[in-house]
């Protein structure tokens, strides 16, 4: 048994809305348009919870009745960094919550022989060191892409990092939690295992292909 439960930086959601939408995503009959909308909706629901610890401050505003002090997000220095290309599908759901967030990109592709990731692009908001960074990728399979993407962000000065996915395999979840114990990991659903081809089972297929309608 993979020991993911031993890590304090893992958060696995059990919200009925998230589970319902993931079930719809699993169905192979779900078309591209609906699948894309579901990814967007799940990202918003996960983001609502993942951003619960955003720093706040008291500000003074004038209501139609009187002046008062009220709570607002402090700083607003948020960066969303999708792992290309599937991670792009989660960006708009998070921007719904925080429209002022900056968006970076990290490009990874998986070697079909070794299943290991290779980076081909990295562009981050500057200065990345001052921002809360949300890394997105719908599928956390072997964990290689997520680990390497966060390595790159840290190499560029990123410090305060969270990772969000929709489906995770126990193997990838443990690998990421062990490699980056300082990163909070948010998971829509923990699936059973990886198969011999390093695909998550039961999973939902290739998230990138289903988001963008490619094969």
FENSUL-V395811 format. One record per residue. PHI is phi in whole degrees, 0 to 359 (* if undefined). BURIAL is b if it has 24 or more other C-alpha atoms within 12 Angstrom, else e. Layout:
PHI|BURIAL  PHI|BURIAL
//
This chain:
*|e  291|e  271|e  297|b  290|e  279|e  257|e  275|e  264|b  253|b  233|b  252|b  282|b  234|e  297|e  303|e  294|e  296|b  294|b  298|e  291|b  295|b  299|b  295|b  294|b  294|b  298|e  294|e  278|e  290|e  282|e  301|b  299|e  292|e  299|b  299|b  295|b  294|b  302|b  300|b  292|b  295|b  299|b  295|b  295|b  293|b  297|b  304|b  281|b  294|b  261|b  294|e  256|e  302|b  292|e  232|e  214|e  271|e  234|e  262|e  228|e  257|e  277|e  299|e  256|e  195|e  276|e  209|e  261|e  215|e  266|e  223|e  294|e  270|e  85|e  59|e  265|b  244|b  236|b  256|b  234|b  284|b  274|b  292|b  256|b  297|b  299|b  301|b  296|b  264|b  293|b  296|b  297|b  283|b  293|b  301|e  279|b  228|b  297|e  275|e  297|b  275|b  235|b  254|b  213|b  233|b  262|b  228|b  231|b  258|b  294|e  292|e  274|e  265|e  67|e  269|e  277|b  227|b  277|b  230|e  200|e  209|b  222|b  238|b  299|b  242|e  274|e  290|b  294|e  265|e  247|b  282|b  248|b  252|b  269|b  239|b  199|b  302|b  243|b  251|b  265|b  285|b  90|b  298|b  295|b  296|b  299|b  292|b  297|b  290|b  304|b  296|b  297|b  295|e  296|e  270|e  108|e  293|b  236|b  265|b  233|b  236|b  236|b  236|b  222|b  263|b  236|b  226|b  264|b  305|b  297|b  289|b  296|b  294|b  299|b  291|b  297|b  285|b  289|b  226|b  294|b  273|e  261|b  282|b  246|b  243|b  234|b  291|b  205|b  265|b  272|b  286|e  188|b  265|b  270|e  296|e  268|e  65|b  261|b  287|b  242|b  286|b  61|b  210|b  85|b  277|b  298|b  299|b  298|e  283|b  289|b  258|e  71|e  247|e  237|e
//
